[in-house]
Amino acid sequence: MTDVIAEVEIIQNNDLFSWEEIANLLHDAFQERLKQGLQFTCSFLTAKELEQKSNNCIVLIAKNKISNQLLGTVFYERKSSQRAYHSNLAVNPTSKHLGIATKLFSAFKELASINGCEHIISDTAQQATSSVLWHKKNGFIPISLRSYGSTNYYSIVFRNQLKHHWFWSNKLFCKIHFTISSILCHMYRHKDGTLTTLGKLIEIFRISE
Ligand SMILES: CC(C)(COP(=O)(O)OP(=O)(O)OC[C@H]1O[C@@H](n2cnc3c(N)ncnc32)[C@H](O)[C@@H]1OP(=O)(O)O)[C@@H](O)C(=O)NCCC(=O)NCCS
């Protein structure tokens, strides 16, 4: 395992790999999620759509130094002066559990720190156990639950604090925030993003205000 990971290097894509190759990697990696019935947006994006959606992103690539084989990816987007958004984390199905996603994240964190970001936000499906465990192992703390109209699952929003913050660096505060957010999310929305009966009533009340 040590030898394999020693041969992996992380680079910024800069056109070495085509959008088609990156889209194919995402499709292959997220097959396991489709088998679970979880419809992640990137499972369906064409190369063109991926390119358009990734306008403001830096694409980090894990590749084999010698063979140049594409092994993994993650997209970096600076959402504000303080926040970097971590998305489209994917590792080639034959290269999982070797530390490649962790290596990608080290490069991601370095980039975020160089850019002066204070924290990183990521999200994943609540039932995507290996991804949830990976986030926790890499220092991400669950802070909210969301339901998006574009997916068919509840998403856990994770936060990784690079600089100390009085609220977000406190695990107990994060836990309380997550618990309240989960209760409200379930009360307000179904897992496909549609409003629950209570959510509809609240919306009617808000519109008539
Ligand atoms: C999730 C994913 C990115 C992890 O990549 P990886 O390179 O295999 O992960 P690493 O080797 O760096 O990290 C391993 C850690 O991740 C977690 N993990 C990864 N695969 C796991 C599995 N099948 N079961 C349980 N935990 C798993 C564990 O915490 C593990 O640590 P451990 O070895 O001490 O148990 C990869 O499995 C993948 O591409 N999955 C499909 C796409 C996806 O879900 N992406 C994330 C969406 S946000």
The ligand as an ORCA input file, in Angstrom:
! r2SCAN-3c Opt
* xyz 0 1
  C     -15.230      8.083     -0.538
  C     -13.977      7.954     -1.387
  C     -13.671      9.287     -2.055
  C     -12.817      7.562     -0.452
  O     -11.630      7.499     -1.229
  P     -10.376      6.602     -0.765
  O      -9.194      7.015     -1.560
  O     -10.776      5.177     -0.834
  O     -10.228      7.031      0.769
  P      -8.879      6.999      1.635
  O      -8.138      5.742      1.318
  O      -8.150      8.294      1.520
  O      -9.470      6.983      3.114
  C      -9.856      5.800      3.705
  C     -10.832      6.163      4.807
  O     -12.074      6.570      4.216
  C     -13.166      5.851      4.829
  N     -13.577      4.785      3.888
  C     -13.250      4.735      2.573
  N     -13.858      3.647      2.007
  C     -14.554      3.038      2.965
  C     -15.386      1.875      3.003
  N     -15.625      1.139      1.907
  N     -15.971      1.546      4.165
  C     -15.756      2.263      5.274
  N     -14.952      3.359      5.326
  C     -14.375      3.740      4.171
  C     -12.584      5.279      6.114
  O     -12.607      6.295      7.087
  C     -11.156      4.991      5.697
  O     -10.281      4.974      6.791
  P      -9.849      3.520      7.428
  O      -9.026      2.882      6.366
  O      -9.082      3.887      8.649
  O     -11.106      2.779      7.676
  C     -14.109      6.840     -2.476
  O     -14.553      5.657     -1.861
  C     -15.088      7.189     -3.605
  O     -14.670      7.695     -4.644
  N     -16.391      6.883     -3.403
  C     -17.420      7.116     -4.414
  C     -17.668      8.580     -4.626
  C     -17.985      9.290     -3.335
  O     -18.764      8.855     -2.506
  N     -17.392     10.471     -3.185
  C     -17.591     11.343     -2.052
  C     -18.786     12.185     -2.304
  S     -18.690     13.673     -1.421
*
